[in-house]
Amino acid sequence: MPPQPESNPEVLILGAGIAGLAAARKLAQRGVRVLILEARDRVGGRILSHTSPDGVTVELGAEFVHGRAPELWSLLKECGAQTIERDGSMLREEWNGALIEDKKMEEGDLFSPLSKLADLKGDDISFSEWLLQGKVPEKDRPALLGYVEGFNAADAGRISARALGVQQRAEDEIEGDRTWHIRGGYARLTDDLAQRVHQLGAGLKLNCVVSAVRWRPGEVRVETSLGEFHASRCLVTLPLGVLQHANRERGLLFDPEPPALAAARRLAMGNALRFTMIFRERWWESSPHLNQDALRSMSFLFTSRRMPTVWWTPHPESQPFPTITGWVGGPPAATLAGRSAGDLGRSACRTLAEVFGLPTERVLAALVSTHAHDWSLDPFARGAYSYVPVGALDAPAAIAQPDASTLFFAGEHTDVTGHWGTVHAALRSGLRAAGQILSAR
């Protein structure tokens, strides 16, 4: 009987998110003995699908399939996942309080200045600085600022304009303006992948919190809450926020410290707050402010003068109970930090009642429950997802470089294709790192 990966692994993988699982599968397919160490009691990392007592699937982490990244769609097809493209009306509350329906052409015109970032010349500057150069009409700047901060969970005064240009080109290549949802939740993908990894003989230990990685060329010793594990190589797929806290008080210890940590500290971990409310009825369809077609097909709602600033429904996906998700990214997320899910839901009901011109009591009476997960307070994430600050465009590639053919790094923050902060970036990085390990054997 061949040695089991738990007792004699060749490669230790830290983290059972999609990067770690994808890498484990590719390595196991090539006969490499792999052991995954995961701090949580589940796989998936920042993919977290929760099923409420009412049978509603709520995404508390990654939700959208952005564009048509071939690696991700291949995996979706393999596990038999059903996807539903998000489509419908986009509503916007104007500064005077009027509720209007955005037309697609108007939306495209509003955000078209972002395409200019792809051809940015000269020194790298922040997005805020770029806006002040006068390339965008002053009346359009608040919306663009809110979009960049919200979508990237970033500080507009820190995020690199050049990196946004790289990101814009990358999204254009995969139809990044289109989004899909996975019926039954994103966790279907990682659960299926974990099962396939297990069938290939790879080991997985949950509730295994890593405290130290002690290494030298060709030898790694990982200290955890479940004891010590040894291997000749180690793949680190921990989130950027965890890496940035390494070798600090109460943080993960790397001995010696690899150069990848210095590169990781040049990046930024963005913050975002999201919560999903489950309702008994689609009460917003009774709003006197808009026509019934726009209300019935509401997909996204933008409320720039309120908090949160972005809301969405699962339209056109049917659910046993209707839901609305509130989202705020970047520095404004701090204004809602620390509040309970229940408090967020009740406050949101009052806000949405005003937006739709309906009695607050009616909206509150329709609320069944609210669900949220604060990733910034999660010790195994320490933030939502990464972004590239000014002058750090080379940092992801630097992290992705193996150290002495012994330490390897993966995760969305190590993506070198411009898709930072996405599931498909994490997936690609895991496949890339597995290839590096195979080449080093």
Secondary structure, 3 states (H helix, E strand, C coil): CCCCCCCCCCEEEECCCHHHHHHHHHHHHCCCCEEEECCCCCCCCCCCEEECCCCCEEECCCCCEECCCHHHHHHHHHCCCCEEECCCEEEEECCCCCEEEECHHHHHHHHHHHHHHHHCCCCCCEHHHHHHHHHCCHHHHHHHHHHHHHHHCCCCCCEEHHHHHHHHHHHHHCCCCCEEEECCCCHHHHHHHHHHHHHCCCEEECCCCEEEEEEECCEEEEEECCEEEEECEEEECCCHHHHHCCCCCCCCEEECCCHHHHHHCCCEEECEEEEEEEECCCHHHHCCCCCHHHHHCEEEEEECCCCCCEEECCCCCCCCCCEEEEEEECHHHHHHCCCCHHHHHHHHHHHHHHHHCCCHHHHHHHEEEEEECCCCCCCCCCCCEEECECCCCCHHHHHCCCECCCEEECCHHHCCCCCCCCHHHHHHHHHHHHHHHHHHC
